[in-house]
Amino acid sequence: MGDTRDTHAPFPYGIKSFDFHTYIPLADPAPALRFRDAVCSEFQDALRSGAANAYEPHMGSIGPHVEAGLGMFEFDVCDADVFVRMLHFFQLNHGPLSVLIHPRTERGDLWDHTEGALWLGAQVALDLGALAD
């Protein structure tokens, strides 16, 4: 498949992409992992084209995502049209899971994960020291 980056709908205001971090309750990870599978199924065309990327679940702390008892999986979206669809899918289907949605901007990781962030469900504590720019 050829380079499709130029065909992705761009984000306004200097936003490069969006990350969706879904937190996995380690005491009962199955519902979160089923939700991940549902997202992969719903967005298989976007994942195949490179408009979105799926990363393997982390069953423990990683980066600023350090709250005890939680793992995390991530989707990155680099197409504005796919972002809107994925946001709607997450809003309607995340159930009791906590989801951090943030842009990737030139303002830096700390701003992106705090002032620029959206939350679905309960907000999860982040290690802000891990985000120092």
N, C-alpha and C positions, 0 to 999 in steps of 0.2 A: 504494500500500500504506500502511496506517495505521501509527501509532507502535507498535512492538512491544517497546520497552524494558521495559515492565512485565511482559511475558510471559517474559523470559529468567530462567532459574534463577540466583538470586544466589549469590555466593561467600560463604563464612563469614569471620569474623575481620577484616572491614574490607577485604578484597581487592576491588579494583574490576574488574580484568581480568588477563589473562595475555598476555605477548608471547612469540612463538616466533621467534627470530632464527636463520636457517640460513645458514651461511657458504658462499660460492661460490668454489671454487678457480678463479682467473682463467685459469690455464694450460689448464684443461679445464672450462669452465662447463656443458657440455651435460648431464651427469648431474644436477647440482644443479637446473638449469632444468626437466628432466623430472620431478624429484621435486616441484618447485613445482607443475607442471601436474597431477600426480597428487593433490596435496593439494587443489587447487582443484576438481578433479573429484569427489573423495570428499566434500568439504564444501560442494558447490554450494548446497544448501538453507540451510545456516547462513550462507553468504556472502550469499545473496539476502535472508535475513530480517534481517540485521544482527547476528546472534549472533556472527559472526566477520567480520573484515575482512582483505583481502589487499592488500599494497602492492607496487608495482613493484620489481624487483630494482635494487640499486645496484651497479654494476660498479666499485667503488672504495671508499675510506674514507667513512664518514659517522658523525657523533657519536662515541661511544666505540669504534666498530668500525673500528679503524685498522690491523690487522695487514697487513703487506705481502703482496701476492699474493692477497688475499681480498676478495670483494664480499660482499653480504648481501641476503637478502630476509626479509620479516617478515609474520607473521600475528598479529593481535590477536584475542583471544577474550573476550567479555563474558558468556558463559553457562557456568555450571559444568558442565552436562551435556555440552555441546560440548567443553569443555576436556578432560574425561576421555577422550572418544572421540579427540580430536586427539592427546593425549598418547600413547595406545596406538598410534595410526596412526604417529606419528613414531618411537616405540620400535621398531616392527617393520619400518619401511621407510626410515629415514634412511641406511642403508648406511654408507659411510665419512665422511659429512658431519658436521661439528661443528654442534651446535645448542645455543643458549642459550635457556633457558625461564625467564622470571622474572615475578613478580607485579607489579602496579601497586598500591602501598600508600601510606599517608600517611607511611611511614618515609623516603621519598625515593628518588631514582634510584640513589644510591650503594648503599644497603642492598639495594634491589630487584635490582640487577645483580650483587651480590657475595654477601652472606650469605643472601639470599633466593633465589638462583639455583639452577637445576638444569642439568646439562650432559648431553647425549648425545654420545658420541664424544669426541674430544680437545678439551680446553679451549683457548680462543683468548684471547690477551692483549687486554685492554681498556685504553683510555686513561681511567683513573679520574678524572683531572683534569677531563675533560669531563662528569663526573657529579656534581661538587661541588654540594651542596644549598645 
